[in-house]
Amino acid sequence: GDGTIRWYNMENGNELLTFFPHKDGRRWLAWTKSGYYMSSGGEADNLIGWHINKGKDQAAQFLPGSALYETHKRPDVVKKILMTMDEDEAIRLANSERVEVDDAIETVKDKYELNLNPSGLGKAIIVAASGAQDSNPLFPYTLEFTTEMYRFLYKKGFSDGDVIFMNPRLPIVPADNYPDATRQDFQMRDPKTELQQAIAQASQDLQAGEQFVFFLHGHARADSVRISKTEEMSAQELKALLAQIPTNVEQIIILDTCYSGSFLDELAGVPNRVVITSADANSQAWSADSMSFADKFIRQLRHGSSLAEAFELSER
């Protein structure tokens, strides 16, 4: 089979719903025959898509599910279809329950509006390393945890202008928003150049007494992080980049990679800098079978733990 589970109306044989649970145990997506869908969020939205016919002289255009997010991501329709046993009726009921009150719309608009004004808290650079290619099974988690770090900082008062998000995929901030290109600062097409630009921007904007957060998630070997599918960045190169950050700001460097402890010799020992690694110099850090370091660490920060407390609890 194709890995899907399908529901049919036994009275007329019409297909009602298709469900696809990904083998990673995290991503899933359910959709109706007309393409209305609901999902586990984030990268799962791209598990389906549409081919748009461009005529006999042109190749068809493929659009991933996330490209039609605003019109076709309709959990309300999907949830009703097994109750109504008819897609048209499910759509009618879902639409009738939508409340379109001007004041409510303005409130929602304010919640999701991009805020580029400096908060005065500092700057953050969030890096999704190692590439989004299919051969990288870690990337769905990299996307998840870099986005979660963005959401955490956002809730703590950092503005969108304070956060430099470096990721081949779009973030969803806040968590109930939709993938937003205006919050993606770099696509990691030329990661070393883009990192240099991000560090230069942060260094220019930071003021004395503010905080600088650097969070990187991805693959690494000892003293070298795989920054893209084909390119690596050494601990020495990362040290040179971070040396541009003013020493009169609090620096929090978080590396969630295998063997990330091997970077400590190069990165630690700088005034006002704390370096947090998910593993020592000889250990791997990531496992799909249990909660990862990043997951535990960000959860602890959300619950009000200090950096030291969050690190200690995440090591267990």
Buried (B, 14 or more C-beta within 10 A) or exposed (E): EEEEEEBEBEEEEEEBBBBBBBEEEBBBBBBBEEBBBBBBBBBBBBBBBBEEEEEEEEEEEEEBBBBBBEEBBBEBBBEBBEEBBBBEEBBBBBEEEEEEEEEEEEEEEEEEEEEEEBBEBBBBBBBBBBBBEEEBEBBBBBBBBBBBBBBBBBEBEBBBBBBBBBBBBBBBBEEEBEBBEEBBBBBBEEBBEBBBBBBEBBBEBBEEEBBBBBBBBBBBEEBBBBBBBEBBBBBEBBBEBBEEBBEEBEBBBBBBBBBBBBBBEBBEEBEBBBBBBBBEBEEEBBEEEEEBBBBBBBBBBBEEBEBEEBBEBBEE
